[in-house]
Amino acid sequence: MSVPVATAPGSGELALLWESDRPFSLAVSLGILAHGSKDPCVRIGPGAAWLAFATPGGHATLALTEQPAPAPGARVLARAWGPGAEHALAGLPALLGASDDWTGFDDPDFSATLPHAVAETRRRNPGLRLPSTGRMLDSIVPVVLEQKVTAMEAYYAWRYLVAKHGADAPGPAPAGLMVPPGAAQWRRVPSWEWHRAGVDSHRSGTILRACAVASGLERLAGVPLGEDLARRLQSVPGIGPWSAAEITQRTHGAPDSVSVGDFHLAAFVGAALTGRRTDDAGMLALLQPWLGHRQRVVRLLVLSGFRKQAYGPRLAPEDHR
């Protein structure tokens, strides 16, 4: 439930108090939206978050703060500025995972099937929910930048390109908070800027193809999860199963979406569940008992703090000069 909150006249601020009868954690739930700790569009800290993005009404800055609430419920104060403030607040329940239903996962019979690490992490993180942003291009671009490169390279490219071609967040936003470019702005990025960001022609080409059909892609926010959504995302050359999974985890709060083809994930899941690394087929076999909730299991494994043993040299960043 969302309740309007009075704001100072002339401040340009709109505010809502979102209330839930279930636990909610901002940092744990929205952490997946930040592409690196220095993401210029997302700032997340204990009990608070700032996000800047474009809406159909214009640019918006959204500030979220956890408020005291009777247990086991939660309250979040949402304040928004900019011409897109009203749209930003309208999307608040989905962003905070209001429709993310953990009932089946938390059922005692189902919980009894979970590995101890997963069940214990869920017990310690009852406020985890899977967010749904509904903003397709804002997820597509950073996910494509993460294809086939190190996280360090991808995060640098995202920061560089947003700083060069994004816009300052409206309202009293933290210094450096930026609205990412829209489709038209991405299509105007010159080739040498992609080069300076360390982005090869395959990834930049995929982003530009997505921008050419951006209006159609944005309509996918209203398409329910399923094979049709994945197929339509993958109709853009360069967007494959891994990218589609990573995108829908953020845009649709996909509870069963597994990032097959990830450089590290299968080995991580295998080591966490069995003590031995595995491949994609092995990972899917291990997760099969929790079909319908496989992304929940993966998120909880990540939150558990487990780290697989490292072998051999790290993947070195490529030089695209």
Stockholm file with secondary structure:
# STOCKHOLM 1.0

chainA/1-321         MSVPVATAPGSGELALLWESDRPFSLAVSLGILAHGSKDPCVRIGPGAAWLAFATPGGHATLALTEQPAPAPGARVLARAWGPGAEHALAGLPALLGASDDWTGFDDPDFSATLPHAVAETRRRNPGLRLPSTGRMLDSIVPVVLEQKVTAMEAYYAWRYLVAKHGADAPGPAPAGLMVPPGAAQWRRVPSWEWHRAGVDSHRSGTILRACAVASGLERLAGVPLGEDLARRLQSVPGIGPWSAAEITQRTHGAPDSVSVGDFHLAAFVGAALTGRRTDDAGMLALLQPWLGHRQRVVRLLVLSGFRKQAYGPRLAPEDHR
#=GR chainA/1-321 SS CEEECCCCTTSCCEEEEEEESSCCCHHHHHGGGCSSTTCTTEEEETTEEEEEEEETTEEEEEEEEEECCSTTCEEEEEEEESTTHHHHHHTHHHHTTTTCCCHHHHSHHHHTTSCHHHHHHHHHCTTCCCCCCCCHHHHHHHHHHTTTSCHHHHHHHHHHHHHHHSEECSSSCCTTCEECCCHHHHHTCCHHHHHHTTCCHHHHHHHHHHHHTHHHHHGGGGSCSSHHHHHHHTTSTTCCHHHHHHHHHHHSCCSSCCCTTCTTHHHHHHHHHHSSCCCHHHHHHHHGGGTTCHHHHHHHHHHTTCCCCCCSCCCCCCCCC
#=GC SS_cons         CEEECCCCTTSCCEEEEEEESSCCCHHHHHGGGCSSTTCTTEEEETTEEEEEEEETTEEEEEEEEEECCSTTCEEEEEEEESTTHHHHHHTHHHHTTTTCCCHHHHSHHHHTTSCHHHHHHHHHCTTCCCCCCCCHHHHHHHHHHTTTSCHHHHHHHHHHHHHHHSEECSSSCCTTCEECCCHHHHHTCCHHHHHHTTCCHHHHHHHHHHHHTHHHHHGGGGSCSSHHHHHHHTTSTTCCHHHHHHHHHHHSCCSSCCCTTCTTHHHHHHHHHHSSCCCHHHHHHHHGGGTTCHHHHHHHHHHTTCCCCCCSCCCCCCCCC
//
